[in-house]
């Protein structure tokens, strides 16, 4: 059965009018169940990750400041959420969700975290609604336990995976690939192993052609044995922050291309949902739900 990490703490209370669509973490599992895509026993509840696991990818002083809520106000503003114990706990649940999903993926081929894709958190900083970097911590966890040898992180959120690049910039066992809006946040970019900056207004066909060319290149030159996929849906034309012009079908075909490549190469893949800021929440949720449908078809669930 498909395994999906979800915890009620993923839905964290924010002030009215906050631009982060927190409600999607409640609506994604509800929609999956409503459509009969998955059953309730597909979901598992992660636990609170402890500090020794978090520091596999993050600097200890930064982690300790978050854990005791002593992070300076400038960094809190950079993150974009008011700092609280429940917020830190939320991120710790997300980390464990991605770690456990990566272990399930090793066994079953693919697994999900309803949240995650917190790719703006670097080694010693948080940013852009990200405190800790779930896929980076999970990648370090797999490498440390020799459950993977060479890891590919495919980041197709419209915003560069700057934190992931910052964490793994000197690690030859992790290949970071980010295809993102050139003139979008973050405005100071890090150097991934492969960055593909995209012009504003790019449509389905141009995007998918570029993605295919680069996926073919990466799988040839790097030869990974595990894949993390950050499947942000802020590439949609409806997205308030995205600046690209992809349709829902184009986003679906993107997922199909990535997952087919993983399947053809016999590679396990963990998927975190990443960003999405369309005006209508249904556009965000439906695009995310499509990712689950594609994965289930591709991997035979």
Secondary structure, DSSP 8 states (H G I E B T S, - for coil): --EEE--GGGS----TT-SS-TTHHHHHHHHHHHTTSS-GGGEE------HHHHTTTS-HHHHHHHHTT---HHHHHHHTS---HHHHHHHHHHHHHHHHHHHHHHHHSEEEESS---TT--SS--BTTBSS-HHHHHHHHHHHTTS-SSEEEEE-SSS--HHHHHHHTT-TTEEEEEEEETTSS-SS----SEEEEE-TT--HHHHHHHHHHHHHHHHHHT--SEEEEE---TTBTTBTTT---B-HHHHHHHHHHHHHHHHHTT-EEEEE-----BSSHHHHHHHHHHHHHHHHHHHT-
